[in-house]
Structure formats: C-alpha cells, structure tokens
Amino acid sequence: MEWASCVAGTLTKVRGAASSNSSVWELFCRDGSRLFVKVAPSEIIHVREVHAYRFAVPALGPLCAPRLMASDPAQLAVLLTAAPGRNVATTRLTMADRVKVHHQAGWLLRALHSSAGVSIGASVDPGGLLRARRRSVEEHLAAAGDLLSPAERELVRLLATLLPLLSSCPVAFIHGDAQERNLLWDAATGSVALLDFGRAQPALAVDDFVRLATGPWACHPRLRTAFFTGYGRELARPEKQVLPALAALDAVSGLAWGARIGDDGVIDRARMTLKLLSNGVVM
C-alpha cells in the first residue's frame, strides 16, 4: 500500500473488500475519507478501466461513480474515491426504491453509452463483432461440455441463428457488466452510483441489457419499464430480437466459467438464464 499512501496520505486502516474478479482493498485515511485500491486480474481490464474513468465516467456527473485519483500500470492498480451508498444486490430495498434504482441506472447507462471523449463509430466494427460471436458459440458449447443437456445445446444453437441481427444494433461505449451488484443506492439522497468499469469498451448497447434482462427484469417487469424510461428509449427491434441469443451465450460462458472456478452463484445464474430462455421469458 506504499503507492496508495503516497497519493492519499497516512492510512489508519486497510481491509479487504468484496469483488467479483479483482483484488480490492478499502482504505481509511487520517482525514476521515475512504478510498479503494483495485488491482485488475489482467492488463486489458486495467487499461479498459483507466480509459473509462478518464474519458467516459465524467459524463455521469459527480457522486454517480467513483473518481480515479491515480493509476499504476506496473501493478495494474487504480486508486479510487468511494461513491456513496450501499450495494443494491446485498441491500434489502422496497419495490418503490428498486424502481427508482433502475430508473436512475437507465439514465446513467445512457449517459455512459453516449459519453464524450470516446470515438464510438470508429472503434466498433459490427461485422467483426458478429464474426467473433459466431466463433464463440461452438467454443462456449465445447467448454461447457456435459454441463449442458442435449435440449439446452439445441436451444443455444437455435438462438445463435439470430446473431446476424447484431449488425443492425446501435453501438455505444458500454459498461460491460451492468447488473445490480455494480450499483450503489444512497437512501439518504435517493441517488444511484455505478461501479466497476473493467469491462467498459466500445461495443453494442444491447450487451449492457443482457444480465439485467435475465436477472431482476425477468421477475419484476416494472424494473425494466423504469430502466428504459430513464434510458430514454426502448429497445430497437433488432436489439429486442437478438437479446435472447446474447443471453444464451452469456449463460453457456458463465456455466463453464463457474464450474472451472467453483462458483455456485455463477452456475446458478447461468442455469436460471437457460430456464428463462427455454420458457421464452427473455425479450
């Protein structure tokens, strides 16, 4: 923590913090402030996160996301301010508050998607994305192996035939892991903050809707309505049509990854997504 203390000053306490795949520590400073040090698991995640904090996150406004104080590429580390609020995924909220959360999350993602400082049009090749997704179908199916039933394999391949619609989907600077665990809710001010930009990159806007569609929106359509009201537009027709295919790929990838690292939560989410797709729920 020597690097962090050189930037932040004297630290009075350091403790580990929960994170999905990075190493994170919460720092308590002598002046009473709180900061976070995050060490990325790979160089590409570190580069994406630093780029997002420098050029895209400022579009969200103050207190709507952590602020980058410093970065150290040698250690793949970033030093971040603490955004206000409690994690939405682990906090019991009323439905009224969850509706407010998703409405504001929609606004924040729209601001990120259209953020200045990112050359979106020149950075995204929908044709290249389509080719990569097509290749990934069989790669993900092979990695999942016997974790998938024959019926599930058939479903995934059937949905994958919708992937050419990606070429007609709007491009954006996406968050890359938009879900409730990356949202903070500040009950005192009624405001939401967005976290974790390690997967942020120019891509297709619809990619940011997959995990919300297969998570909270599937059980509570009111949250979906609130989100897109905040976002300022509904799904375009090709986005709506291709969303189940993207959800299927995410589920198969998650199933293989969860089994490899022994994460039952990831496995359960993947199986729930496959069940929703089988029942025609995701749209």
GIZIRA-V8471 format. One record per backbone hydrogen bond with DSSP energy under -0.5 kcal/mol. CO is the residue of the C=O (numbers start at 0). NH is the residue of the N-H. If there is no record, write none. Layout:
# GIZIRA-V8471
CO NH
CO NH
This chain:
# GIZIRA-V8471
0 4
1 5
2 6
3 6
3 7
4 8
9 29
12 27
14 25
16 23
21 23
22 38
23 16
24 26
24 36
25 14
26 28
26 34
27 11
27 12
28 31
32 28
33 81
34 26
35 79
36 24
37 39
37 77
38 22
41 45
42 46
43 47
44 48
45 49
46 50
47 51
48 52
49 53
50 54
51 55
51 56
55 58
56 59
57 60
60 63
63 193
66 68
66 80
69 78
71 74
71 75
71 76
75 39
76 71
77 37
77 79
78 68
78 69
79 35
80 82
85 184
86 89
87 90
90 92
93 97
94 98
95 99
96 100
97 101
98 102
99 103
100 104
101 105
102 106
103 107
104 108
105 109
106 110
107 111
108 112
109 113
111 114
112 172
114 117
117 119
118 122
119 122
119 123
123 125
124 128
125 129
126 130
127 131
128 132
129 133
130 134
131 135
132 136
133 136
133 137
134 138
135 139
136 140
137 141
138 142
139 143
140 144
143 146
144 147
148 152
149 153
150 154
151 155
152 156
153 157
154 158
155 159
156 160
157 160
158 161
159 162
161 164
162 165
163 166
164 167
165 168
169 204
171 173
171 202
173 200
176 178
178 181
179 87
179 88
179 182
181 194
182 87
183 185
183 192
184 85
184 186
185 188
185 189
185 190
190 185
192 183
193 65
196 199
200 173
202 171
203 206
204 207
205 208
205 209
206 209
208 212
209 213
211 214
211 216
214 217
214 218
215 219
219 222
219 223
220 224
221 225
222 226
223 227
224 228
225 229
226 230
227 231
227 232
235 239
236 240
237 241
238 242
241 244
241 245
242 246
243 247
244 248
245 249
246 250
247 251
248 252
249 253
250 254
251 255
252 256
253 257
254 258
255 259
256 260
257 261
257 262
261 263
262 266
263 267
264 268
265 269
266 270
267 271
268 272
269 273
270 274
271 275
272 276
273 277
274 278
275 280
276 279
